Amino acid sequence: MVFPSSHKVYCEQETEKLAAEFSSLLNPGEVIILNGNLGTGKTFFIKSVLKSFNISGASSPTFTLVNEYIGDMKFYHFDFYRIGIIKELYDIGFDEYMKDEEAVKFIEWGNLFPLILPHKRIEIEIILQDEFSRDVYFKRL
């Protein structure tokens, strides 16, 4: 996979394959931002990546705001969807999570608070085309 790139997926199996390909590029300290409307598959993509690192049972942190997973690497999974103000993120220690160079950080709905995102990051946008197909765009900033 190169950056930038775009991919069309037509089913969950193709999404899992794309996630596995993407996972081979990840290194500790990476920050990955996932944007897309509700139901586009952001959490499913992350779960599929985590499987590549021997992590199962991942779930959306919509209500907990952040989940931590440890497998072959350490991961933090944030969901900004229900965040009202940036202070809520700092109250849960967001800046400390971002300083952890051993962990990969996934942030869903990062577009809601772009000012606190690190400049160095990978952005993934998932756009639902119909019930089954999605366009997935990757870029490195």
N, C-alpha and C positions, 0 to 999 in steps of 0.2 A: 504494500500500500504506500502510495506517495501522497504528499500534501501539496496543494489542495486536491481533493478527489471527490467524485460523486458516484453513488451506487444506487441501483434500483433493486429492491427486494420484494418478492411476491408472496412470501410465507414465513412462518416462524423459523423453519429450518434454514432458510437463506439468511435470515437475520442472525441466527446462531453461528453460521459459518462466517459471516462478516465480522461478528464480534470476536470470534476466535482469531481471525486474521489480525484484527486490530490489537488484540491482547498481546500478540507477539512483539508489538512495538513499545509496550509500556515498561517504564523504568521507575524505580522508587522516586518519589518527589513530584511526579507528574500531576498536573491539575487538568481535569477533563470536564468541560462544560457541556451539558446536554440541553438543547432547547427544542421546543416543538409543542404543539397544542396538546390538550388532554387526550389520552388514548392513542398517541402516536407510537408508543413503545419505548420510551426512554428507560423506564425501570426494567423492562424486559431485556433491553440491550445490555444494561449494566449487569443484570443477573447472569446473562450469557457470558459476558467477559469474566465475571467472578468464577464461573465454572471452570474456566481455563486455569485457574489458580487454586483448584481444589476447595472451593467454597460453595456450599449448597445452602439452601434455606434462606437466601437473602430476601429482604422485603423492603418495600418503600418506606422511607423515613418521613412520610408526609406529616405524621403527628408527633414523632419524636425529634424531628428536625435533622438528626444525624444518627447513622448506624455505623458501627465499627466491625470490620471483619478481618480475621487473620487466617490465612491459608499459606500458600507459598510466598505470599507477600502480604503486607498490611494495607487495608483500604479504609477510607472514610467515605461515606455516602451521604450527601446532604440533599435536602429538598427545600427549596426556597418558596414553594408555592403558597404556603400558609403564613409566611413571614410578613408582618405588617410594616415594621421599621427595622432599619439596620441594627439598631441597638439590641434587638432580640438575638441577632447572630453573635454579637460581642458578648452578650450575657451567657451564651453557651460555650464561650471560649473559641469562637471561630478563628481568631488570629493565631491562637496556639496550635490549632489543628493545621493551619496553613504552614506553620513553621516546621512541622514534622517532615523532614526530608526522607524518612524511611517509608512513608505511606504515599500511596496513590490516592488522590482526592477526586471523587466524582461529585459534581454539583448539577442537580436538575433545576431547571428554571433559573439559571444564572443570569439570564437577560433581565430579570426583575431588579437586580442590584448590581449593575455593571461596574459601579465605582469601586467596589471592594474586591473585584476579581483581580488576580495577579496578571501582570502583563504577559508573562510567559505561560501559555496554556494551549490546550487543544480544544477546539470547539466542534461539536457535532450538532447538526440540525437535522431533525427528522420531520419530514412533511408527509402527511397522509394523503395519498392520491385517490384511493377508494377503499373499500372494506379490507382489502388484502394487500395492496401494494403501497410501498413507501419509497420516497427518495431520501437518501441519507447522504449528507454532505459533511466532509471532514476538512478542517483547516487548522494549521498550526500558527499561533501568534507568538 
